[in-house]
Every structure is written in structure tokens, then in C-alpha cells.
Amino acid sequence: MVDITVTITESENKALGYAAVSQQEWAENALTERARRAGDEIIAILLKHCNANDIAMATGREAQIDQAFTLNLVESAADREANFVNN
């Protein structure tokens, strides 16, 4: 597990409290949903690659995401930005 800490102002906290019953729950849901969607995108890229190249896909979501990174099919947004800036 990875801990992610976010700091917001008092007024931002009050505003978020207006929009959500629990600010913590809202933040956790936003992060996990975005991660799920990104994982779906990564797995789709892996599936296409594996089918085109007769490669066995790993079993399980975590293993499939790891496999996509190991095969260099995807890279982090930070790496993509660094490569863009350096080229």
C-alpha cells in the first residue's frame, strides 16, 4: 500500500464538506476510481500487444499491470513528460 497525503486550505475543506459527506472518503474514491480507469487502459494495451504477438498474459489485474510495465508497453506520466521535455 502507498499513502498519499494531500493538504487543502480550510475554505477548500469547508467547500468539499458541502459537496461530500466525508472529505476523506470522497478523496479516496476519486483516487481509486482514477487508478481503476488507468488500469483498464493499461490492460487493454497489454491485451492488444499479447494477442498480436502470441504472448501469454499474466493472470490477475495487478500482474497484468506489472507485465505491461515490464514489457515497456506503458510508462508513468512523469517519465512521458521527462521524455517529451528532453526530446
N, C-alpha and C positions, 0 to 999 in steps of 0.2 A: 504494500500500500504506500501511496505517496500522499503527504499532507501538502495542501496548497492553502496559503494564508493570503487573505485579501483585506485591505484596510479601506474603509469608506468614511466619509465625514458623518457627523451626527445628523445633518439635514438629509443626506443620502439615505442613512439608515431609517429615518422617520418616513421618508418618501417610499422606500421599499416596504416598510411596515404597512403603509397604506395599500400597497398592491398585493402583498402576500401575508398570509397568516404567520409564517415563520420565515424570517430572512435567511437563516441558516439552511433550512430545507429548500427554499427557492434556489439558493446559490448551488447547493449540492445537486439539485435536479437539473439546473442549467448546464453544469459541467458534465454530469454523467450522460445527459442526452446528446450533447455535442460530441462527446467521446464515442458514444454508440454510433452516431451518424458517420463519423470519421472512420470508425472500424468497419462499418458496412462498405464504405468506399474502398478501403484498403483490401478487404476480402474480395470485392468484385474485380479489382485489378489483379489480384493473385489468381482467382479462378480463371480469368481470361488467359493469363500467362501460362498457367498449368495445363489448360486444355489445348492451347496452341502448341505446346512443347512436350506433350505427353509426360508431364511431371506429376507425381502423386502429391496431392495437397495434404498438409498436416491435418491432424484430427483435433477439433476444438477451436473455438474462437481465438483464444489467447495464442495458441500455437500457430494458427494461420496468420495472425497479425505479425508475430515474430518471424515467420517464414518469409513474408513479403519484405520485411526489412533486411533479413539475411540475404535474400536474393537481389537486393538493391533495386527492387521494383518501386519502392517509395522511400522518401526521406523526410525528415522533420521540416516543418515550415521554416525554422531557424536556419537549417542547412540550405534549403532552397533559396532563402533570401541572401545568405552569405555567398552562395554560388552566383546569384544574379548580380550582386554588387561587385564581385571580383571579376566578372566577365564582361 
